Amino acid sequence: MTKAQIAEVLEEIGTLLELKGENPFKIRAYANAARSFEAWGGSLSDLQDEETLAKIPGIGKAIAAKIKELAATGSLKYLEDLRAEFPAAILELFSIQGLGAKKIKALHDQLHVSSVAELLKACESGRVAKLPGFGETTQEKLCKAIADRVKHSGSFQFGQIAGEAESLRDALAVHPDALQVCIAGSYRRRKETVRDLDFIAATKKPEPITQMFVEHPLVESVIAQGPTKSSMRLRSGIQCDLRVVSAEEYPFALNYFTGNKEHNIEMRNRALKRGWTLNEYRLAPLPPDPKTRKKRSTTKIPKVHDEAELYRALDLDFIPPELRENCGEFQAAENHSLPHLIEAENLRGTFHCHTTASDGHNTLDEMTRAAQALGLEYLGIAEHSRSSIQAHGLDKA
């Protein structure tokens, strides 16, 4: 199992313990362990050494033993026993805005609700409103949250959400406490369809940046708000996540949240070969080998101020975001043969445009002036013919 997968298991254990109504300190121990383990700089080989694991902040001997079992076998009996106490679908209830472990436990214990479908039925029948601590208002909000979940479960075309995305980015960028801001993820890779938006902001004062993010006029609803990560949904329906980091962490966070999973794995592997560990926060030396107690590498880690220096540290040319999908870009970056991508200034004109004469949104004069402002050399108008009745096709006149 990977470090990320093991961290997810620790978080799931904490969630299931909360559903059981276990001791809050025990629950918090697993949540803290998950965060510490994810940020830990060790390698997978260290997971077999309980002494090394127990030295990680927030991880005691009991949790260290569970991590060792996960790393060795890919499974954990303790987790399997916990899962057996609940229906498999109950964890999907955590995806409904407004539901935490206490409310989910009440729904399960008193109404036998163990899935989103069962929750909707319980709401529609009015049973949820009768539970202590719920009421009509909560029931209505849960119905809306379920409807939103169904409505926004798909992908969005890049062009559909680009305007909102850039508007929100610009608002974050001009905030007086913002040092650097960028949209990462599939949006930065310029994929045709985008499932969500990942905003990365560097700042010394996270709270004002986070507050502005969740209170922006484009926000429809806030999903979660925390000291370093917040999530909300825009009016278009797309979910936006904001991760707030320090200026030193920014190039690593931006890189981590831009590349796809395969690209990031290759980046980490290249760091490991040099005796370093790479995550979304830093590039650091691996801890000494637990068996020999010797350093893994004597190579000094260079200073990294931006993404270009991170790639240079791994003996690679800077890889443009659009290529970060582990489809040959690493070999090209090693051999200094990365392709030159088309830039906006390379565009000389466009042929297929519609005006208000058919189903466009701008007049011919407005289109011409806009093309001139962009520095285009030509503009081609291709209105619909009269055969396209649904698109207000032109007639012979």
C-alpha positions, 0 to 999 in steps of 0.5 A: 500500500502507498502512504496515501492509502494507509493515511486514508485507512487511518482516517476511516478508522477514526470515522468508524470509531466516531460512528460507534461513539468511542472515546473522543481522544481515541478518535482524535488519535487516528485523525492526527496520526493520518495527518502526521503519516501523510506528511512524514518523509520516510520511505515504504521500506521504513514501514516494517520498522515499528521503532521508526514509525513510533517516532513519527509525531502522533503515532504510538505503538498501537497505531504503528503496529497497525501501519506495519500490518497494512504495509506487509499485508495490504489489509488490517483485521482491526479495520475489517472488524470495524467495517463489519459493524456497519452497512457498507454504504453508510460512509457515503452519508459523510458526502452529504453537506450538514451531516457529521458522525453524531447525526449519522449515528442518530439516523442509523440507530433510530431510523436504520438509515445506512445509505443516501437513498434511505436518507432521502426516503426518511426525509420525504416521509418526514421521519427525519424531522421528528428526531431530536436535534433535527427538525423541519429545517434540517430535513429540508436542508438534507433534501436539498443537499442530496439533490445537489449531490445528484445534480453536481456529480458529473464533469464540467466543460472547461469553457463552462467554468473558466470564467468563474474560475478566473474571476475567483482566482483574480479575487484571491490574487489581489487580496492584500494577504495573498503572496501567490495564487494559482488554479491547479488540477485538471484545470491547469492541465487544460483538460476538456472536462473538469470535475472540480477546481483546486486553488493553491494560495501562499500566504502568511495569514491563512484566515483572511484568505480562507474567509474571502474564499468562502464568502465570494459572491460566486459561492452557492454553498460552503461544504467545509472550512478549516485552517488549511483547506476549505471547500465550497460550491459555485453557482455553476455547480462545480466544487472548489477546494482551497489549500493555503500554504506558506511561501516555502511550501507553495511550489511543492503544493502547486506541483503536487496538485497539478500533475495527475496521479501517475505523474506525481508517483514518478516525481516521488520515485525520482526523488527517492532514487536520490535519497530524498522524499517529496510530498506536497510540502517539501523536498527533504532527505530520507531518514537514516536506514532503520537497519544500518542507521546510515544516511540514505544520501549525502547529496545536498538538496538544492533550494527550491523557490519555484516549480522550475527549480523542483524539476531541475533538482530532479535533473529534468527540464521544466515540464509544462502543466498540460503534459503532466500525465506520465505519457513520455514527458519525463524521458523528453524532459531528461533529453531536452526534447519537450515539445513547444506548446502552442501559445495564445500569441501563435494564433493568427485567426479563427474561421468558425464564428457565429454572430447575432445573425444566427445563434451567436451572442455578439454582432459582426461589428463587436466580433471584428473589434474583439478580433482586432483587440486580440491581434488576429489577422483574420476572422471567418464568419460561418452562420447557420443556413436556413436548414438549421431551423433550431439555430435560427439559420439564415434565409436566402435574404 
